Amino acid sequence: MDLAAEKPTKKRKSDPEPTAMEILPQEIAMDILSRLPITSLLQFRFVNRGWNRLSRDPDLVELQFSQTARENPFLIFHCDNPLRNQLYFLALSGGQESAIAKKIQTPFWEAMPEFDVIASCNGLLCLSDSLYGDPLFVYNPFTRQHRELPKSRQFDDQEVVFGFGFHPVSNEYKVVKIIHYWNQYDAFPRRRRFRIPGLRRSEVQVFSLNGSRNWKSLGKVPYPLERRSSEALVNGRLHWLTQPLRRPGLRRSCGIVSFDIADEQFREVARPDCGGLNRTNYHLVVLGGCLAAVVCFHHYRFEIWVMKEYDVKESWVKEFNIKDGSPRFMKSQTRHPYGIWKHASGQRIARVVCMLENGNILIEYRGGVLVSHDPISGTSEKLAVQGLPDFFRSVVHVGCLKWIDSPLP
């Protein structure tokens, strides 16, 4: 008898035992993985090569995103410390007792140490240089994937209003750049110095992240938009407030204008019947997937109007009445307000951020205080979050593995 034939074959170290996750049918494994928190799913990538490949499967990315979108979103906090800005993130779904903000490393900080957060869409952040508007980056803060967009046409003495979003029908991500500038060829420099309105020009530039090579110019913006980034993305449309119109014998309060990411057209959106509106007491937000308008009356109360059926004026409903808690919650301003609040929010003392999973309204007071308001009991509670900077501005964000499929040329 050949004894050598009876000896057990030694297993090679290069052929490890398959794990329980790898033995499971792929559909079951994906369903389990899609329910993991994004931070756990990222750690899952480093177990072995097989798990790493599975975590990058496009079907898992979509499944995880659909699961995450139904839960409490993350909050991204932007702190514009001089010389180098910082980003932090917080998951509220774990309960207040575990509310700890963690710092996010920005891999592009050397190219753009000071930036503005334009918007968050499907797990992607769009950021711009806070001084010049360029460069522009699209960035997934959890996977750290990032992309610098091509520079666009620049004008002397320009002011830029941004928008960033996704259209579910055309399946496109686009960045919108609305540039206001002064006519440098005017024959009377003295008039330029005093900013005569007739000399002001504008240009709308659009960049599609799904394979575009260059920015496309759409000509002049047809509405006098507020000088802040789009505040709401609903039905594939970005939304801005218009500036109040003040002319002799004619006075008009703020309106709402949308930009359709698919057909690239501006359209007016019917506003709620809630009295005169101006830029200091009025802002837009998305609540429950619907466009909502938040109105502050004389710093005593907030009214939140929700458009239940998009683009139908009669569907505007006053959903919430909130007593203003600024004397109780707002930080005393011991120094000049941070640029993120001064630039993005005008003179507003507070802004509605989102609706939480339990139905409470999350409010951010100027300077950096988060308050959860219970609309049923009418009570408000300050959220105690560890690790937050002294001053910040928060952005609602979905933590996921999403990225743009088509690479830039």
C-alpha positions as CSV (number, residue, x, y, z in Angstrom):
1,M,0.0,0.0,0.0
2,D,1.3,3.4,-0.9
3,L,1.3,5.3,2.4
4,A,2.0,8.5,0.7
5,A,-1.4,8.3,-1.0
6,E,-3.1,8.0,2.3
7,K,-1.5,11.2,3.8
8,P,-3.9,14.2,3.9
9,T,-3.1,16.8,1.4
10,K,-1.7,20.0,3.0
11,K,-3.7,23.1,2.2
12,R,-1.9,26.0,0.7
13,K,-1.8,29.2,2.6
14,S,-2.8,31.1,-0.5
15,D,-6.1,29.2,-0.6
16,P,-8.0,30.3,2.6
17,E,-11.2,28.7,3.7
18,P,-14.2,30.5,2.2
19,T,-16.0,32.7,4.7
20,A,-19.7,32.3,5.6
21,M,-20.5,35.5,3.7
22,E,-18.9,34.0,0.5
23,I,-20.8,30.7,0.9
24,L,-24.2,32.5,1.0
25,P,-26.1,33.0,-2.2
26,Q,-25.2,36.4,-3.7
27,E,-28.7,37.8,-3.4
28,I,-28.8,37.0,0.4
29,A,-25.3,38.4,1.0
30,M,-26.2,41.7,-0.8
31,D,-29.4,42.1,1.2
32,I,-27.4,41.7,4.4
33,L,-24.7,44.0,3.4
34,S,-27.1,46.7,2.1
35,R,-28.5,47.0,5.7
36,L,-25.1,47.8,7.2
37,P,-24.2,51.4,8.2
38,I,-22.0,53.0,5.6
39,T,-19.0,53.1,8.0
40,S,-19.3,49.3,8.6
41,L,-19.6,48.6,4.8
42,L,-16.4,50.5,4.2
43,Q,-14.6,48.5,6.8
44,F,-16.0,45.3,5.1
45,R,-13.9,46.2,2.0
46,F,-10.6,45.5,3.8
47,V,-11.4,41.9,5.0
48,N,-10.2,40.3,1.8
49,R,-10.3,40.7,-2.0
50,G,-13.5,38.8,-2.5
51,W,-15.4,41.0,0.0
52,N,-13.8,44.1,-1.6
53,R,-15.1,43.1,-5.0
54,L,-18.5,42.3,-3.6
55,S,-18.7,45.7,-1.9
56,R,-18.1,47.4,-5.2
57,D,-20.8,45.6,-7.1
58,P,-23.1,48.2,-8.8
59,D,-26.2,46.2,-7.7
60,L,-25.1,46.4,-4.0
61,V,-24.3,50.2,-4.4
62,E,-27.9,50.8,-5.6
63,L,-29.5,48.5,-3.0
64,Q,-27.5,50.1,-0.2
65,F,-28.5,53.6,-1.4
66,S,-32.2,52.7,-1.6
67,Q,-32.0,51.3,2.0
68,T,-30.1,54.4,3.3
69,A,-32.3,56.9,1.6
70,R,-35.3,55.8,3.7
71,E,-33.5,56.2,7.0
72,N,-32.3,59.3,8.9
73,P,-29.7,61.1,6.8
74,F,-26.3,62.0,7.8
75,L,-25.4,65.6,8.6
76,I,-22.3,67.1,7.1
77,F,-20.9,70.1,9.1
78,H,-18.9,72.7,7.3
79,C,-16.5,74.7,9.5
80,D,-14.7,77.5,7.6
81,N,-11.7,77.9,9.8
82,P,-9.3,80.4,8.3
83,L,-6.6,78.9,6.0
84,R,-8.1,75.4,6.1
85,N,-11.8,74.5,6.2
86,Q,-13.0,71.3,7.8
87,L,-15.8,68.8,7.3
88,Y,-17.4,66.7,10.0
89,F,-20.2,64.1,9.8
90,L,-22.9,62.9,12.2
91,A,-25.4,60.0,12.1
92,L,-28.5,60.8,14.0
93,S,-30.2,57.4,13.6
94,G,-28.1,56.0,16.5
95,G,-29.9,58.2,19.0
96,Q,-28.8,61.3,20.8
97,E,-26.8,59.4,23.4
98,S,-24.4,58.3,20.6
99,A,-24.3,61.7,18.8
100,I,-20.6,62.1,18.1
101,A,-19.4,64.2,15.1
102,K,-16.3,62.8,13.4
103,K,-13.9,64.7,11.2
104,I,-13.7,64.0,7.4
105,Q,-10.3,64.2,5.7
106,T,-10.5,66.2,2.5
107,P,-8.0,64.8,0.0
108,F,-8.1,68.0,-2.2
109,W,-7.3,70.4,0.7
110,E,-3.9,71.5,-0.8
111,A,-5.6,72.6,-4.1
112,M,-8.6,74.2,-2.3
113,P,-8.1,74.8,1.5
114,E,-11.0,77.2,1.8
115,F,-14.3,76.2,0.2
116,D,-18.1,76.5,0.1
117,V,-20.4,73.5,0.2
118,I,-22.7,74.0,-2.7
119,A,-25.0,71.0,-2.2
120,S,-25.3,67.3,-1.4
121,C,-27.0,65.0,-3.9
122,N,-27.2,61.1,-3.8
123,G,-24.2,60.9,-1.4
124,L,-22.0,63.3,-3.4
125,L,-20.9,66.8,-2.3
126,C,-20.2,69.6,-4.7
127,L,-17.7,72.1,-3.4
128,S,-16.3,75.3,-4.8
129,D,-13.4,77.6,-3.9
130,S,-14.9,80.1,-1.4
131,L,-13.1,83.1,-3.0
132,Y,-12.9,82.6,-6.7
133,G,-15.6,79.9,-7.4
134,D,-13.0,77.7,-9.1
135,P,-11.8,75.0,-8.7
136,L,-14.9,72.9,-8.3
137,F,-14.9,69.4,-6.9
138,V,-17.4,66.6,-6.7
139,Y,-16.6,64.4,-3.7
140,N,-17.9,61.3,-1.9
141,P,-16.8,62.0,1.7
142,F,-17.1,58.3,2.7
143,T,-15.3,56.6,-0.2
144,R,-13.0,59.7,-0.7
145,Q,-13.5,59.5,-4.4
146,H,-13.2,63.0,-5.8
147,R,-13.1,64.8,-9.2
148,E,-12.0,68.2,-10.2
149,L,-14.2,69.8,-12.9
150,P,-12.8,71.8,-15.8
151,K,-12.6,75.5,-15.2
152,S,-15.2,77.7,-17.0
153,R,-15.1,81.2,-18.4
154,Q,-14.2,83.9,-15.9
155,F,-15.3,87.5,-15.8
156,D,-13.8,90.5,-14.0
157,D,-15.6,91.4,-10.8
158,Q,-18.0,88.5,-10.9
159,E,-20.5,87.0,-8.4
160,V,-21.4,83.3,-8.8
161,V,-24.6,81.4,-7.7
162,F,-24.3,77.6,-7.9
163,G,-26.6,74.6,-8.1
164,F,-25.9,70.9,-8.1
165,G,-28.4,68.1,-8.7
166,F,-29.6,64.9,-10.4
167,H,-32.5,64.2,-12.6
168,P,-34.1,60.8,-12.1
169,V,-35.5,60.6,-15.7
170,S,-32.4,61.7,-17.7
171,N,-30.1,60.1,-15.1
172,E,-27.7,63.0,-15.3
173,Y,-25.8,64.9,-12.7
174,K,-25.3,68.6,-13.5
175,V,-23.6,71.6,-12.0
176,V,-25.2,75.0,-12.7
177,K,-23.1,78.2,-12.5
178,I,-25.0,81.5,-12.7
179,I,-22.5,84.3,-13.1
180,H,-23.4,88.0,-12.5
181,Y,-20.8,90.5,-13.6
182,W,-20.4,94.2,-14.6
183,N,-20.0,95.5,-18.1
184,Q,-16.2,96.2,-18.2
185,Y,-16.5,97.9,-21.6
186,D,-18.8,100.7,-20.5
187,A,-17.5,104.1,-21.7
188,F,-18.1,105.7,-18.3
189,P,-16.0,104.1,-15.5
190,R,-17.6,106.3,-13.0
191,R,-21.0,104.6,-13.6
192,R,-19.4,101.1,-13.1
193,R,-18.1,102.3,-9.8
194,F,-21.6,103.1,-8.5
195,R,-23.0,99.8,-9.8
196,I,-25.8,101.1,-12.0
197,P,-28.2,98.2,-12.4
198,G,-28.5,98.5,-16.2
199,L,-24.8,97.6,-16.5
200,R,-25.1,94.3,-14.8
201,R,-24.8,91.2,-17.0
202,S,-25.3,87.5,-16.4
203,E,-24.5,84.2,-17.9
204,V,-25.7,80.7,-17.1
205,Q,-23.2,77.9,-17.5
206,V,-24.0,74.2,-17.2
207,F,-21.7,71.2,-16.9
208,S,-22.9,67.6,-17.1
209,L,-20.9,65.1,-15.1
210,N,-22.0,62.3,-17.3
211,G,-19.3,62.7,-20.0
212,S,-19.2,66.4,-20.9
213,R,-15.9,67.9,-22.0
214,N,-16.7,71.6,-21.5
215,W,-19.1,73.9,-19.8
216,K,-22.1,75.0,-21.9
217,S,-23.4,78.5,-21.9
218,L,-27.2,79.0,-21.9
219,G,-27.1,82.8,-22.1
220,K,-28.6,85.3,-19.6
221,V,-30.5,84.2,-16.5
222,P,-34.1,85.4,-17.0
223,Y,-34.7,86.0,-13.3
224,P,-33.0,88.1,-10.6
225,L,-32.0,85.3,-8.3
226,E,-30.8,85.6,-4.7
227,R,-27.0,85.4,-4.2
228,R,-27.0,82.0,-2.6
229,S,-26.8,78.4,-3.8
230,S,-29.9,76.4,-4.7
231,E,-31.6,75.4,-1.5
232,A,-33.9,72.6,-2.7
233,L,-33.8,69.8,-5.3
234,V,-37.3,68.4,-6.0
235,N,-38.4,66.4,-9.1
236,G,-35.1,66.9,-10.8
237,R,-35.4,70.7,-10.5
238,L,-33.2,73.1,-8.6
239,H,-34.9,76.0,-6.7
240,W,-33.9,79.5,-5.9
241,L,-35.6,82.5,-4.4
242,T,-35.8,85.7,-6.5
243,Q,-34.8,89.1,-5.3
244,P,-37.6,91.4,-4.2
245,L,-38.6,93.9,-6.9
246,R,-38.6,97.5,-5.7
247,R,-39.4,100.1,-8.3
248,P,-41.4,103.4,-8.1
249,G,-45.0,102.4,-7.9
250,L,-44.2,98.7,-8.0
251,R,-43.2,96.4,-5.2
252,R,-43.0,92.7,-5.3
253,S,-41.8,90.2,-2.7
254,C,-39.6,87.1,-3.3
255,G,-40.7,84.5,-5.8
256,I,-39.5,80.9,-6.4
257,V,-37.7,79.9,-9.6
258,S,-36.8,76.4,-10.7
259,F,-34.2,75.0,-13.1
260,D,-35.0,71.7,-14.8
261,I,-31.8,69.6,-15.0
262,A,-33.2,67.6,-17.9
263,D,-34.3,70.3,-20.3
264,E,-32.2,73.1,-18.8
265,Q,-35.1,75.6,-18.6
266,F,-35.9,78.2,-15.9
267,R,-39.6,78.3,-14.7
268,E,-41.5,80.2,-12.1
269,V,-43.0,78.1,-9.3
270,A,-46.2,79.2,-7.6
271,R,-45.4,80.4,-4.1
272,P,-47.6,80.0,-1.0
273,D,-50.2,82.6,0.1
274,C,-48.4,83.5,3.3
275,G,-48.1,87.3,3.0
276,G,-45.2,89.5,1.9
277,L,-41.9,87.7,1.7
278,N,-38.4,89.0,1.7
279,R,-35.0,87.4,1.6
280,T,-34.2,87.7,5.3
281,N,-37.2,85.8,6.5
282,Y,-37.8,83.2,3.8
283,H,-35.9,80.1,2.8
284,L,-36.6,76.8,1.0
285,V,-36.0,73.3,2.2
286,V,-37.1,69.7,1.3
287,L,-39.4,68.0,3.8
288,G,-40.6,64.5,3.2
289,G,-39.6,64.7,-0.5
290,C,-41.7,67.9,-1.0
291,L,-40.7,71.5,-1.6
292,A,-41.3,73.5,1.5
293,A,-41.0,77.3,2.3
294,V,-40.1,78.4,5.7
295,V,-41.2,81.9,6.8
296,C,-40.1,83.7,9.9
297,F,-42.4,86.4,11.2
298,H,-40.7,89.1,13.2
299,H,-38.5,86.6,15.0
300,Y,-41.5,85.3,17.0
301,R,-42.5,82.2,15.0
302,F,-41.8,80.1,12.0
303,E,-44.4,78.9,9.5
304,I,-43.5,76.0,7.3
305,W,-45.6,75.7,4.1
306,V,-45.3,72.4,2.2
307,M,-46.2,71.9,-1.5
308,K,-47.9,68.5,-1.3
309,E,-48.3,68.1,-5.1
310,Y,-45.4,69.6,-7.0
311,D,-46.0,72.7,-9.1
312,V,-49.7,72.9,-8.1
313,K,-50.4,76.2,-6.3
314,E,-53.5,74.9,-4.5
315,S,-51.5,72.1,-2.9
316,W,-49.5,74.5,-0.6
317,V,-50.4,73.8,3.0
318,K,-49.3,75.4,6.2
319,E,-48.0,72.3,7.8
320,F,-46.2,73.6,11.0
321,N,-46.2,76.6,13.3
322,I,-43.0,76.8,15.4
323,K,-42.3,79.3,18.1
324,D,-38.9,80.9,17.6
325,G,-36.4,80.0,20.2
326,S,-33.5,82.2,19.2
327,P,-33.2,84.0,22.6
328,R,-32.8,80.6,24.2
329,F,-30.7,78.8,21.6
330,M,-28.7,81.2,19.5
331,K,-25.1,81.7,20.5
332,S,-23.9,85.1,21.5
333,Q,-21.8,86.5,18.7
334,T,-18.5,87.3,20.4
335,R,-16.8,87.7,17.0
336,H,-17.7,88.4,13.4
337,P,-20.2,85.8,12.0
338,Y,-18.6,83.1,9.9
339,G,-18.7,83.5,6.2
340,I,-20.7,80.3,5.7
341,W,-23.7,81.9,7.6
342,K,-23.2,85.4,6.4
343,H,-22.9,84.5,2.7
344,A,-25.4,81.6,2.6
345,S,-28.1,82.8,4.9
346,G,-28.1,86.6,4.8
347,Q,-29.4,87.9,8.0
348,R,-31.4,84.9,9.0
349,I,-31.0,83.8,12.6
350,A,-32.1,80.2,12.0
351,R,-32.9,77.8,9.2
352,V,-34.9,74.5,9.1
353,V,-32.5,71.7,8.1
354,C,-34.7,68.6,7.6
355,M,-37.4,66.4,9.1
356,L,-36.1,63.6,11.3
357,E,-37.3,60.0,11.3
358,N,-39.4,60.5,14.4
359,G,-41.3,63.5,12.8
360,N,-39.4,66.2,14.6
361,I,-38.1,69.3,12.8
362,L,-34.3,69.9,12.9
363,I,-33.5,73.6,13.2
364,E,-30.0,75.1,13.1
365,Y,-29.5,78.5,14.8
366,R,-26.9,80.9,13.5
367,G,-23.4,80.1,14.8
368,G,-23.8,76.4,15.4
369,V,-26.7,75.1,17.6
370,L,-28.9,72.2,16.5
371,V,-32.4,72.0,18.0
372,S,-35.0,69.2,17.6
373,H,-38.6,70.6,17.6
374,D,-41.5,68.3,18.4
375,P,-44.4,69.7,16.4
376,I,-47.0,67.7,18.4
377,S,-46.0,68.9,21.9
378,G,-44.5,72.2,20.7
379,T,-41.3,71.6,22.7
380,S,-37.8,72.1,21.5
381,E,-34.6,70.4,22.7
382,K,-31.0,71.3,22.0
383,L,-29.0,68.4,20.6
384,A,-25.8,67.7,22.6
385,V,-23.3,66.6,20.0
386,Q,-19.7,65.8,20.9
387,G,-16.8,66.8,18.6
388,L,-18.5,69.6,16.8
389,P,-16.6,72.8,16.1
390,D,-17.7,76.1,17.7
391,F,-19.3,77.4,14.5
392,F,-20.6,75.5,11.5
393,R,-23.3,75.1,8.9
394,S,-25.0,71.8,8.4
395,V,-25.9,70.0,5.1
396,V,-28.3,67.0,4.8
397,H,-26.4,64.1,3.3
398,V,-27.0,60.4,2.4
399,G,-24.1,58.2,3.3
400,C,-23.5,55.8,0.5
401,L,-21.1,54.3,-2.0
402,K,-22.4,56.2,-5.0
403,W,-20.2,57.6,-7.7
404,I,-20.6,59.0,-11.2
405,D,-20.3,56.1,-13.7
406,S,-19.0,58.1,-16.7
407,P,-15.4,59.3,-16.2
408,L,-14.5,62.8,-17.3
409,P,-12.4,62.8,-20.5
